[in-house]
Amino acid sequence: MTISRTKKLIGVTAAAGLLIALAGCGSAPEETDPTGDAGNVVDGFTPCLVSDDGGFNDKSFNQSALEGMERAAEELGVEPIEVESSSANDYAPNLENLIAEGCTFIVSVGFKLSADTIASANANPDVNYAIIDDWADNTGAKDDDGKDIGDGETDAPNIKPLMFDTVQAAYLGGYAAAAWSAQAGVNKVGTFGGIPIPPVTIFMDGFVDGVEKYNEDKGGTVETYGWDVAAQQGSMTGGFQANDTAKQTAQGILDQGVDVILPVGGPIYQSARDAITDGGTGTVMLGVDSDLAAADPSVADMVLVSIMKRIDEAVYQATLEASTGEFDVTPYIGTLENEGVGLSGFGSFEAELPEGLTDELDALREQIISGELEVTSPSSP
C-alpha cells in the first residue's frame, strides 16, 4: 500500500486496490537550480512515483527516490502522487492507476519495473517517464539463445534512464573496508546481495576490486568472501526482504570470520544487523544507496561508511526538468565526477580509521575521475 507522510489518503479505483498518497509540506529546500522556479511549471504538471516491492521505508533507493520527488514537488508548489508496490504483481496496476490519476511525469524506482514501465510509456506517449537503474532497453536484438536483448535504444521514446556507475564508489568502499580489516589484523571482508541483477552486482564488483587495490598498494592479504567477480556469482538471498533467508545468508558470510560486511539490497541490511548482533562479533557494515547511518540511526554504531548513489538528486533534477515542459530523455549517468555516486562520511568511526586512509581515498577518487585509474564492471552503464 501507499505510505502517506503528512496528508490523508485520496480515493482510488476499487478494482486496482491501491492507495495513493499526496506528499506533504516540510521545510523549504535549498534552491540549487533555476528551473525550480514555480513560475516555469507547465499547467497541470503532476509528478508521480511508483516504488518497487522494497517499499518507501527501505532506508535505501526507494526512500531516496521519494525524498528527491518530494523535495522537487515542494519547491515547485505541486502535489506529487506516490504509490508503493508490495509485490511485482502491483507494478502494472500501479502504473495504470497513476495514469488514471492524471500523472504527467512518472518515475519508476528500479530495474524490476522495466517491462511494465515500457508498456505504460508506449501506451501513453504524451506522458514523460524516468526509470532508475535501467536502460528501458530490453528488445531490438537477440542473444545466442534467441532471447530478446537490448539494441542500445530505449524501447519507448518518452523514458529517461537514470543510471549510476556505482562501481566507482564501491571501489573506494572496498578499499576502505580492506584498510579497516587489515588494521584490526583480521584481513577478511565479505559481501552478499539480494538478486544478481546489475544494480546489485555492480556494488559487489567494485567492493572486491577495491579490496584487491588495497592489497596491491599495501602488500596486504585481505580476503573477500561472498562474490566472485570473474564468474559473476556469489551469495544471494533471492529477494530484497529482511527475512530468515537473508539472515542465514549474512550468517554464512560472518561464519568466514569477516569483520566488515557489505549487504547489497535495501532492507537486507537489517538481516545482517540481526546476525551481527546475535553473534556479538563486532563486525561493521557498509551501507548502500543512501547514507545508512543517517537513514537508520539505530545502526549508526555499526555502519563504517556507505556507498552512495544520489538517486534523490537524480529524481529531483529530472522532476524539475519535466516540470518546464522541456523534458530531455537523454540518459543520466551518475559518476564520481558529477557526484552522482560517492562515499558518505565515516561518522563515529572517523577517529579510528587507519592513518592516511581518507587522503588515500581522495587520491583514488581523483585518479578515477581523471581516467588514470580505470574502474569498471560488467554492469557499468
N, C-alpha and C positions, 0 to 999 in steps of 0.2 A: 504494500500500500504506500501511498504517498505520505511523506512527512511534511507537516507544516510547522514552521518555527514560530510565527507570530500572528498568523491570520487564520480565520476559520476556513474550513474546507468549503469548496464550492461544489455544486452538484455536477454529476456526470451521468452518462447514459448507463442504465442498469445492465444492459447487455454486456458492456465491457467490464463491469465490476471493478472500476478503477476509482481511485480518489485523486483529485487534483488539488494542489495547494498553491496558494499565492505567496510569493516571498514577502517578508515584512521589511519595515524600515529600521535602520540602525544608525550608527554614527556615520558622518559624512566621509566618503572615501577620498583618497588622495587623487588629485587631478593630474593624470600622467599623460593624457593625450587630448589634443584639442577637439578630436572628433567626438569626445564625450559630452560636448555641449548639447543639452537637451533641445536647443533650438534647431539642431540639424536633424532631428529624428523625423523619419517619414511618418505620415499619418497611418495609424493602425498598427504600428510596429509592435509585435508581440513575441518576445523571445521565450523559448521553451527548452526544457532539458529532460532527457529520459536516462535513468541510470541503468546499469546492468544489474545482475542479480546479487551483487555485493551490497547494494543499498547505499543511501546517502550517509549513513553513520559508520562507514568503513574505516574512518581515520586515514583514508588513502585517496585514490584517484577519483572516486565518485564524490566524496566530500569536497575535494579540491575543486572539481568542476562546478559544484554547487556554489561554492564561495565566489568563484570567478563570475558566474552568471548573476548572482545576487549583487555583487559589487557594481557590475556594469548597469544592471537594471535600476539600482538606486540612483546612480549618477545620471542616468538618462531620464529618470522620472517615469518609468513604465513598470507594469506589473508582469513579472515572469510567471510561467506555469511550469511546475516541476513535478514529474511523475516518477515514482520509484517502481522498479521491477523486482519481483520476488523470485522469479524463475525465467528461464528462456522463453517459456510459453507466453510471457507477458509482453515481449518486445513488440511484436506486430500490432496487437491490440492497443498498446500504449501509444504507438506512433499514429495509429488511426484516430485515436481519441484526441491527440494533440492537434491534428488537422481539423477535426470537428470543432475544437475549441477556438479555432481561428489563428493558430500559430503561424507566424510569417518567417521565423528563424528557429530551427530545431537543432540542438546539439545532442548527439548520441554518445554516451560515455562507454567507449570500449569496443575492442575488436569483435566481441561476440555479437554485437548488434549489426554487423556489417551487411549481411544479406537482407535483413528486414529494412535497414535504412536505405539501401539502394532501391529496393522495391517501392518504398514510400516516396523517395525522391523522384523516381521515374514517373510515378502516378500523379505527382504534384509539382510540375516543373516551375511553377511560379513561387514556390516556397524555397528559401535558402536553407541549406543543411551544413553542418560540420560534424565530423566524427573523430573521436580521439583514438589514437593508436591503430589506425587502419587506413590503408590507401583507397578503400572502396573500389578495389580493382580485383575482381575475382574471375573474370572471364576474358575472352578475346583470343586465348591461345589454349593449348592443351599440353599436358606433360607426357612423358613416355608411356604412362598407363592410361592415357586418354581422358584424364580428369581435367576439368576446367582450371585454368590458371590465368593470372593477370597478363595484360599486354602492355602495361605501362601507362594506361589511361584509366581514369575513374569510370565506373560503369554507369554513372549518371552525371550530367554536366553541371549540376547545381549543388555538388557536395565539395566541401573544402576539408581535406585531411589535415588533422593536427597531429603531427608526428614528433618523436623525440629520439635523438641519438643518445640514449641513456647510457650506452656502453662507456662513453667518455667519463661521466660522473661515477659510474660504478667502478671503473678502473682506479679512480682516486680512493674510493671506499675500500676496495680490496687492498690497496697499498697501505692504507691506514690500519685496517684490520690486521694485516701481517705484522706491521710495526708494533701494534699493541700486544699481540700474542708472543712475538719474539722477545719483547721487553720482559714479559712475565715468565719466559722460559718454557712456555707450553708448546709453541710452534705448531699449533693445529687450529684451523678455522674451517667453517663449513657453511653450506647453504642448502636450501630446499625451496621448491616452488609450488604453485597451485596447479596450473595446467601448462604443458610445454608448448606455449604459443609465443610468438616473437616479443610481445611486451613484457613477458616474464623472463624468457631465456636471455634476452639482451642484458639484463641486470647480472645474471649468473655468469655470462661470458666475461663481462668487464671485471667482475669481482675476482674471478680466478686469474685472469690475465694480470690484474693489478698485484695480486699476491706474487705471481711469477716475476713481475718487475721488481718488487721489493727484494726477492731472493737474489735476483741478478745484480742489483745495485749494491746490496749489503753483504753478499755472500751468505745469505740466510738459508734456512732449511724448513721454512714454514710449509706445511702440507695443507692441501684443501680436500674436503670431503663433500660429497653430495652432487657434484656436477663435473662432467667430462666435456670440455669444450670441443675437442676433436670429434667425438662421437655424437655430440649434442644430445646426451642422455644423462639422467640423474634422478634424484629423489623428488617425486611429485606427490601431491596429496589427491589429485584428481578433481579438485574444485577450489573455491575460494572461501569456503565456510570454515569457521573456527569450530572444529569438532574433534571427536576422538581419533579419527584417521589423521588429521593434521597434527594432533599432539603426538601420536605414535611416530609419525614421520619426523617430527622435530626431535623426538627422543632418540630415534635411530642415529641422527647426526650427533647429538650430545653424547651418545654412548661411545663415540670415537675419541672422546676426550677433548673436544674443541673448547676454546674459551671465548670465541666470537662466532656468532651465527647470523646468517642473513636469510630471513624468511621473505619470499617474494610472492605476494598475492593478497594484498589488502588485509582482511581480518585474520588471516592465518598467523599473523604475528602474535595474536592472543594465545594461540595454542603453544607457540614457542615460549611465551612468557610463563604459561602454566607449567610446562615441562621443566623450565629452568627453576621456577620457584619450588616445585615438588622435589627436585633433585638437590637443591641447595648448593649448586655448583659455583655460583658467582659469574657464570657466563654472561657476556654482554651481547646485545643485539645491534644490528644495523636496521634502520627504518628504510622504507622505500616510498617513492612518490612525493609525499609531503614530509615536513619536519615532524617525525613521530613523537618526539619528546614534547613538542608544543601541542600537537593534536590530541595526544592522550597523556596528560601529565602523570597518570598513575604508573606509567612505565618509564618515566624520565630517568629514574635512577639506574636503569639497565640499558638505555639506548646510548651507545657510544657516539654515533653520528648517523645522519640519514642521507640517503642518496635521493636527491630530489629531481623531479621534473615538474616544471611550473605550469601544470595544467590549468591552474587558476588564472594565470596571466594570459595563457593562450585563449582560453574561453572568453575572458574579459575583453581582450583586443578584438577577437572575432565578432563578439556581440556588438561592440561599438561600431565596427566597420559595417556590419549588416544593418545597423540602425539608420545609416545615412542613405541607404538605397544603392550604394556603390560597392556591392559585395564582390570580392576577388576570390575566386576558388583556387588560386594558386596554393599548393600545399605549404603549410608552415612546418618547419623542422627546427625544433629546439636543440641548441648545442651549448657547449661551454662558452663559446664566443658571444652568442646573443643572450646568454644567461637563461636559456630555456631549460637547462639542466645544471646541476651543481651539487655541492655538499652543503649541508646545514652546519651550524656551529657544533662544537663538542660539549657544550653545556657544562655540567659539573665535572666532566672528565678532563676539561681543558688543562688543569694544573697537573694532571697525572700522565700526560702524553709524553712519549719519548722526546728527548731534547732535539729540537730542529725539525720535528715532523711537519709542522704547519708550513715552514719555509720550503721543505721538500715538496709538499703538495702544491704549493703556489708555483714552484718551478715546473712541476709536471704539467700543471694546468696550462701554463704559458707555452710549453713545448707542444702540447696537443693542439692548442689554438693556432700556433704558427705553422703546424704541419711537420715540425721537426720530429715529433713522435706520432706515429700513426697508430691510432686505436680504433679498432673496428670489430664488428660481429657479423655473423651470417644474418642476424636480424636487424642490422643497421638500416635505417631508412635511406 
